[in-house]
Amino acid sequence: MIWENVTLAASSLKTNKTRALLTMLGIIIGIASVIAIVSIGNALESSVSTDLAALGTANITIAVQEREKENAIGRLRPPTGVIITGKTPTSSDLITETMISDFKARFADVIQGISISYSGGSATARDMELYANVSILGINKDYATANTITLLSGRIISQQDIDGFANVAVVSDKLVENMFPLGTDTVGKTIKIYKPNSIDIYTIIGVYEYAQDGPFASTASDRDMQTVMYIPVSTAKKDVLEKNFTSFTVVANADEDITQLTDSFQSYFDGVYAGNRDWKASASNLTLILDTVTSTLNTITLAVAVIAAISLIVGGIGVMNIMLVSVTERTREIGIRKALGAKTFHIQLQFLIEAVIVTVIGGIIGIMLGLALGVLASLILGVAASASIPMIFLSFIFSMAIGLFFGLYPASKAAKLDPIEALRYE
């Protein structure tokens, strides 16, 4: 009996193709919108999580921060939305190399290394017509442990380079393409770096692969792209009067509890800065940031998906409206079926199945369209497409539920028609 009703429903839809397509349109748009939005949200979440994880979720940053002021009432916090710039710390407020050494000795059993860096500003590598834009970054030997650097040739900065204030550099493959177009081995070659107030010559000791991916990738051309040039931190600070640091990064052992370790580091530096009334050293990690970003993206995706799902209700109303029209058009047919012995249940089942078929077909088309839109949007945003299997399954079930819910009233109306009155209908 069910298969017979399915056949009748399919025949009715085939007879009125345009009307059936217009009936499905609301369902198609609603399902496609939800699938596309969730797919884009998942793709962005995955991309942001990957980008943040690449910065090191096992890393803990220790940074100098101004203390919050207090009065007799208690802590004075800035009003929401107000930014207080604060003042500049003096040399005695910053983190010294002795502090870092003592800290490393205290926690030697739980950390892999300590990364120190110092920005040397922007500069240009130039050789007659050839040039490459660089951002100079002074680093220590543990910097590569805390950050992802894929070496293609040569080596990273060593402690010997740092102790000797060596003019050596690790450059990107993009710089090599611009400065050495003939493709010769660049390790051991020298490059001339033009800064605003000086010209320095560095020997290339390593070449790393520049990662150009994710939503935070540079939009500049390969010719004008600025890439990082790593040099010894001692060389970067050689002509700088301030030798202390505003921050450093700790790389914890893989089996350590990052949250607990962050608290331990905070307690340690609370003691170190106990005598400083204006400044403190704060310990933080990316785990909390990653959780917050993920939660925020999920909330936004869900909210927008719910708004998009409202169109499914509109689509369901459209289904009910068309099914009511169909009942009116087929009143005489219903009367004939009842006269031949069809029971109320049979008539009701026929129209319910027809409504469900309309919404299921619309749901399937909507799912395929939503996936296609999600892939297209991911390509435009430059992130990997990510479909949600549970959401696809839920959308399919929801489309069936809409057919049942909004088809119930027309089906009941058709089933309750008096066969004699139905046969008289013209």
C-alpha positions as CSV (number, residue, x, y, z in Angstrom):
1,M,0.0,0.0,0.0
2,I,2.8,2.4,0.9
3,W,4.6,1.8,-2.4
4,E,1.3,2.4,-4.3
5,N,0.9,5.8,-2.5
6,V,4.6,6.6,-3.3
7,T,3.8,5.9,-7.0
8,L,0.7,8.0,-6.9
9,A,2.6,10.9,-5.2
10,A,5.5,10.7,-7.7
11,S,3.0,10.7,-10.6
12,S,1.3,13.7,-9.2
13,L,4.6,15.6,-8.8
14,K,5.6,14.6,-12.3
15,T,2.4,16.0,-13.7
16,N,3.0,19.4,-12.0
17,K,6.8,19.8,-12.2
18,T,6.9,23.6,-12.0
19,R,4.6,23.7,-9.1
20,A,6.5,21.0,-7.3
21,L,9.8,22.8,-7.9
22,L,8.4,26.1,-6.5
23,T,7.0,24.1,-3.5
24,M,10.5,22.7,-2.8
25,L,12.2,26.1,-3.2
26,G,11.8,27.2,0.4
27,I,13.1,23.9,1.7
28,I,16.0,23.9,-0.8
29,I,17.0,27.5,0.3
30,G,16.6,26.8,4.0
31,I,18.6,23.5,4.0
32,A,21.3,24.9,1.7
33,S,21.7,28.0,3.9
34,V,22.1,25.9,7.1
35,I,24.5,23.4,5.5
36,A,26.6,26.1,3.9
37,I,26.8,28.2,7.1
38,V,27.8,25.3,9.3
39,S,30.4,24.1,6.7
40,I,32.0,27.6,6.6
41,G,31.9,27.8,10.4
42,N,33.6,24.5,10.8
43,A,36.2,25.4,8.2
44,L,37.0,28.7,9.9
45,E,37.2,27.0,13.3
46,S,39.5,24.4,12.0
47,S,41.7,26.9,10.2
48,V,41.9,29.3,13.2
49,S,42.6,26.3,15.6
50,T,45.4,25.1,13.3
51,D,46.9,28.6,13.0
52,L,46.8,29.1,16.8
53,A,48.1,25.6,17.4
54,A,51.0,26.3,15.0
55,L,52.0,29.1,17.4
56,G,52.4,26.4,20.1
57,T,49.7,25.3,22.5
58,A,52.4,23.9,24.7
59,N,54.0,27.4,24.9
60,I,53.7,29.7,27.9
61,T,54.5,33.4,27.6
62,I,55.9,35.4,30.4
63,A,55.4,39.2,29.8
64,V,55.9,42.3,31.8
65,Q,52.6,44.0,32.5
66,E,51.6,47.1,34.4
67,R,49.8,46.4,37.7
68,E,46.2,47.4,38.3
69,K,46.0,50.4,40.5
70,E,44.2,50.1,43.9
71,N,42.5,52.6,46.2
72,A,40.9,52.3,49.6
73,I,37.7,50.9,48.0
74,G,39.5,48.2,46.1
75,R,40.8,47.6,42.6
76,L,40.1,50.3,40.0
77,R,39.3,48.6,36.7
78,P,38.8,50.6,33.5
79,P,35.2,50.8,32.3
80,T,34.2,48.4,29.5
81,G,35.5,49.5,26.1
82,V,38.0,52.0,27.6
83,I,41.7,51.4,26.8
84,I,44.3,52.8,29.1
85,T,47.7,53.0,27.5
86,G,49.7,53.0,30.7
87,K,53.4,54.0,31.0
88,T,56.6,52.6,29.7
89,P,58.6,50.3,32.0
90,T,62.1,51.2,32.9
91,S,65.1,48.9,32.5
92,S,64.8,47.7,36.1
93,D,61.2,46.7,35.4
94,L,62.0,44.4,32.5
95,I,63.1,40.8,32.6
96,T,66.9,40.4,32.8
97,E,69.0,37.5,31.5
98,T,69.7,36.6,35.2
99,M,66.0,36.3,35.9
100,I,65.7,34.0,32.9
101,S,68.7,31.9,33.9
102,D,67.3,31.5,37.5
103,F,63.9,30.6,36.2
104,K,65.3,28.0,33.8
105,A,67.3,26.4,36.6
106,R,64.2,26.3,38.9
107,F,62.0,24.6,36.3
108,A,64.6,22.7,34.3
109,D,62.8,19.4,34.8
110,V,59.5,20.5,33.2
111,I,60.5,22.7,30.3
112,Q,62.2,22.0,26.9
113,G,63.6,25.4,26.4
114,I,63.1,29.2,26.6
115,S,62.6,31.2,23.5
116,I,63.7,34.8,23.4
117,S,63.2,37.2,20.5
118,Y,63.7,40.8,19.6
119,S,62.3,42.7,16.7
120,G,64.9,44.5,14.6
121,G,62.4,46.3,12.4
122,S,61.9,46.3,8.7
123,A,64.7,46.4,6.1
124,T,65.4,45.6,2.5
125,A,67.9,43.1,1.1
126,R,69.3,44.7,-2.1
127,D,71.8,43.8,-4.8
128,M,71.6,46.3,-7.7
129,E,68.2,45.6,-9.4
130,L,67.4,42.6,-7.1
131,Y,65.6,43.2,-3.8
132,A,63.6,41.5,-1.1
133,N,61.7,43.0,1.8
134,V,62.5,41.5,5.2
135,S,61.4,41.9,8.8
136,I,64.4,41.3,11.1
137,L,64.0,39.2,14.2
138,G,66.7,38.4,16.7
139,I,66.3,35.0,18.2
140,N,68.1,32.6,20.5
141,K,68.8,28.9,19.9
142,D,65.5,27.7,21.5
143,Y,63.3,29.9,19.3
144,A,62.9,27.1,16.7
145,T,61.6,24.8,19.6
146,A,58.8,27.2,20.4
147,N,58.0,28.1,16.8
148,T,57.5,26.1,13.6
149,I,60.4,26.7,11.3
150,T,60.9,24.2,8.4
151,L,64.5,24.4,7.3
152,L,65.2,23.6,3.6
153,S,69.0,23.8,3.9
154,G,71.6,24.9,6.4
155,R,71.0,25.4,10.1
156,I,69.3,27.6,12.7
157,I,70.9,30.2,14.9
158,S,73.3,28.5,17.5
159,Q,74.5,29.6,20.9
160,Q,78.0,30.1,19.4
161,D,76.4,32.7,16.9
162,I,74.8,34.5,19.9
163,D,77.9,34.5,22.0
164,G,80.0,35.8,19.1
165,F,77.5,38.5,18.0
166,A,77.8,36.9,14.6
167,N,76.4,38.6,11.5
168,V,74.6,35.5,10.2
169,A,71.1,35.0,9.0
170,V,68.4,32.4,8.3
171,V,66.3,33.6,5.4
172,S,63.1,32.5,3.6
173,D,63.0,30.6,0.3
174,K,61.1,33.7,-1.1
175,L,64.1,35.9,-0.4
176,V,66.3,33.3,-2.1
177,E,64.1,33.4,-5.2
178,N,64.3,37.2,-5.4
179,M,67.9,37.6,-4.5
180,F,69.4,34.5,-6.2
181,P,67.4,34.0,-9.4
182,L,70.0,31.6,-10.9
183,G,69.1,29.0,-8.2
184,T,72.7,28.6,-6.8
185,D,73.3,27.2,-3.3
186,T,72.8,30.2,-1.1
187,V,74.2,28.8,2.2
188,G,77.4,30.7,2.7
189,K,76.5,33.6,0.5
190,T,76.3,37.1,1.8
191,I,73.5,39.6,1.5
192,K,73.5,43.4,2.1
193,I,70.7,44.6,4.3
194,Y,69.6,48.3,4.1
195,K,68.1,49.7,7.3
196,P,66.9,53.3,7.7
197,N,70.2,54.3,9.4
198,S,72.7,51.6,8.5
199,I,73.8,49.0,6.0
200,D,74.8,45.6,7.3
201,I,76.2,42.5,5.6
202,Y,75.0,39.0,6.8
203,T,76.1,35.6,5.8
204,I,73.3,33.1,5.1
205,I,73.6,30.0,7.3
206,G,70.1,28.6,6.6
207,V,67.0,28.8,4.3
208,Y,63.5,28.0,5.7
209,E,60.3,27.4,3.9
210,Y,57.9,30.3,4.0
211,A,54.4,29.1,4.9
212,Q,51.7,30.9,2.8
213,D,48.4,29.5,3.9
214,G,45.4,30.2,6.1
215,P,43.2,33.3,6.5
216,F,46.2,35.3,7.8
217,A,48.4,34.8,4.7
218,S,50.0,37.8,3.1
219,T,48.3,39.3,0.1
220,A,51.4,40.8,-1.4
221,S,53.1,39.4,-4.5
222,D,56.1,37.2,-4.2
223,R,58.2,40.1,-5.5
224,D,57.2,42.5,-2.7
225,M,56.3,40.1,0.0
226,Q,58.0,40.8,3.4
227,T,59.4,37.7,5.1
228,V,61.2,37.2,8.4
229,M,65.0,37.2,8.5
230,Y,66.3,35.5,11.6
231,I,69.6,36.7,13.2
232,P,71.2,36.1,16.6
233,V,69.3,38.1,19.3
234,S,72.7,39.5,20.6
235,T,73.4,40.9,17.1
236,A,69.9,42.4,16.9
237,K,70.4,44.2,20.3
238,K,74.1,45.0,19.7
239,D,73.4,48.7,19.1
240,V,70.4,48.9,21.4
241,L,70.9,50.5,24.9
242,E,68.1,48.3,26.5
243,K,69.5,44.8,26.9
244,N,66.6,43.5,29.0
245,F,63.4,41.9,27.7
246,T,59.7,42.6,27.8
247,S,58.8,38.9,27.4
248,F,59.9,35.4,26.7
249,T,58.3,32.1,25.8
250,V,58.6,28.8,27.7
251,V,58.2,25.5,25.9
252,A,56.8,23.0,28.3
253,N,57.4,19.2,28.2
254,A,54.7,17.3,26.2
255,D,53.3,15.5,29.2
256,E,52.9,18.6,31.4
257,D,49.6,20.1,32.4
258,I,49.8,23.6,30.7
259,T,47.2,25.2,32.9
260,Q,48.8,24.0,36.1
261,L,52.3,24.9,34.9
262,T,51.1,28.4,33.9
263,D,49.9,28.9,37.5
264,S,53.2,27.7,38.8
265,F,55.1,30.1,36.6
266,Q,52.8,32.9,37.7
267,S,53.4,32.2,41.4
268,Y,57.2,32.1,40.8
269,F,57.2,35.5,39.1
270,D,54.8,37.0,41.6
271,G,57.6,36.4,44.1
272,V,60.3,37.8,41.8
273,Y,58.2,41.0,41.2
274,A,56.9,41.2,44.8
275,G,59.0,44.4,45.5
276,N,57.9,46.1,42.3
277,R,54.7,48.2,43.0
278,D,54.1,49.3,39.4
279,W,54.9,46.2,37.2
280,K,54.6,42.5,37.3
281,A,55.3,39.5,35.1
282,S,52.2,37.7,33.8
283,A,52.1,34.1,32.6
284,S,49.7,33.1,29.9
285,N,49.1,30.3,27.3
286,L,47.2,29.8,24.1
287,T,44.9,27.1,25.3
288,L,42.5,29.6,26.9
289,I,42.6,31.7,23.7
290,L,42.0,28.7,21.5
291,D,39.0,27.6,23.6
292,T,37.5,31.1,23.6
293,V,37.9,31.5,19.8
294,T,36.4,28.0,19.2
295,S,33.5,28.7,21.5
296,T,32.8,32.1,19.9
297,L,32.9,30.7,16.4
298,N,30.6,27.9,17.4
299,T,28.1,30.4,18.9
300,I,28.2,32.6,15.9
301,T,27.7,29.7,13.5
302,L,24.8,28.3,15.5
303,A,23.1,31.7,15.8
304,V,23.4,32.3,12.0
305,A,22.3,28.8,11.2
306,V,19.2,29.2,13.4
307,I,18.3,32.4,11.6
308,A,18.8,30.6,8.2
309,A,16.6,27.7,9.5
310,I,13.7,30.1,9.9
311,S,13.3,29.9,6.1
312,L,12.5,26.2,6.5
313,I,9.3,27.2,8.4
314,V,8.4,29.5,5.5
315,G,9.1,26.6,3.1
316,G,6.9,24.4,5.2
317,I,4.1,26.9,5.0
318,G,4.5,26.9,1.3
319,V,4.3,23.1,1.2
320,M,1.1,23.2,3.2
321,N,-0.4,25.9,1.0
322,I,0.3,23.9,-2.2
323,M,-1.0,20.7,-0.6
324,L,-4.3,22.5,0.3
325,V,-4.5,23.6,-3.3
326,S,-3.9,20.0,-4.4
327,V,-6.6,18.7,-2.2
328,T,-9.1,21.2,-3.7
329,E,-8.0,20.2,-7.3
330,R,-8.3,16.5,-6.6
331,T,-11.6,16.6,-4.6
332,R,-13.4,14.5,-7.2
333,E,-10.5,12.0,-7.3
334,I,-10.8,11.6,-3.5
335,G,-14.5,11.1,-3.8
336,I,-14.0,8.3,-6.4
337,R,-11.4,6.6,-4.3
338,K,-13.7,6.7,-1.2
339,A,-16.6,5.4,-3.3
340,L,-14.4,2.5,-4.4
341,G,-13.7,1.6,-0.8
342,A,-10.6,3.7,0.2
343,K,-10.7,4.4,3.9
344,T,-9.9,7.7,5.6
345,F,-6.5,6.4,6.6
346,H,-5.6,5.6,3.0
347,I,-6.4,9.1,1.8
348,Q,-4.5,10.7,4.6
349,L,-1.5,8.5,4.0
350,Q,-1.5,9.4,0.3
351,F,-1.3,13.1,0.9
352,L,1.2,12.7,3.8
353,I,3.5,10.7,1.6
354,E,3.2,13.2,-1.2
355,A,4.2,16.1,1.2
356,V,7.1,14.1,2.6
357,I,8.4,13.3,-0.9
358,V,8.3,17.0,-1.8
359,T,10.3,18.0,1.3
360,V,12.8,15.1,1.1
361,I,13.6,15.8,-2.5
362,G,13.9,19.5,-1.6
363,G,16.1,18.5,1.3
364,I,18.5,16.4,-0.8
365,I,18.8,19.1,-3.4
366,G,19.4,21.6,-0.6
367,I,22.1,19.5,1.0
368,M,24.0,19.1,-2.3
369,L,23.6,22.9,-3.0
370,G,24.7,23.7,0.6
371,L,27.8,21.5,0.3
372,A,28.7,23.1,-3.0
373,L,28.3,26.7,-1.5
374,G,30.3,25.7,1.5
375,V,33.2,24.4,-0.7
376,L,33.0,27.6,-2.9
377,A,33.0,29.9,0.2
378,S,36.0,27.9,1.7
379,L,37.9,28.3,-1.5
380,I,37.3,32.1,-1.6
381,L,38.3,32.4,2.1
382,G,41.4,30.2,1.5
383,V,40.5,27.6,4.1
384,A,39.9,23.9,3.9
385,A,36.3,22.9,3.4
386,S,34.8,21.0,6.3
387,A,31.3,19.4,6.1
388,S,29.3,18.4,9.2
389,I,28.0,14.9,8.8
390,P,25.7,15.2,11.8
391,M,24.2,18.4,10.4
392,I,23.6,16.8,7.0
393,F,21.8,13.9,8.7
394,L,19.9,16.3,10.9
395,S,18.9,18.4,7.9
396,F,17.6,15.3,6.1
397,I,15.5,14.2,9.1
398,F,14.3,17.8,9.6
399,S,13.1,18.0,6.0
400,M,11.0,14.8,6.5
401,A,9.6,16.2,9.7
402,I,8.6,19.4,7.9
403,G,6.7,17.3,5.3
404,L,4.9,15.3,8.0
405,F,4.1,18.4,10.1
406,F,2.9,20.7,7.3
407,G,1.4,17.9,5.3
408,L,-0.7,16.7,8.2
409,Y,-3.5,19.4,8.0
410,P,-4.0,19.1,4.2
411,A,-4.0,15.3,4.5
412,S,-6.5,15.4,7.3
413,K,-8.7,17.7,5.3
414,A,-8.6,15.4,2.3
415,A,-9.4,12.4,4.4
416,K,-12.4,14.0,6.0
417,L,-14.1,14.9,2.7
418,D,-17.6,13.5,2.4
419,P,-17.5,11.1,-0.6
420,I,-20.9,12.2,-1.9
421,E,-20.0,15.9,-1.8
422,A,-16.6,15.1,-3.3
423,L,-18.2,13.3,-6.3
424,R,-20.5,16.3,-6.8
425,Y,-17.5,18.7,-6.9
426,E,-16.9,20.2,-10.3
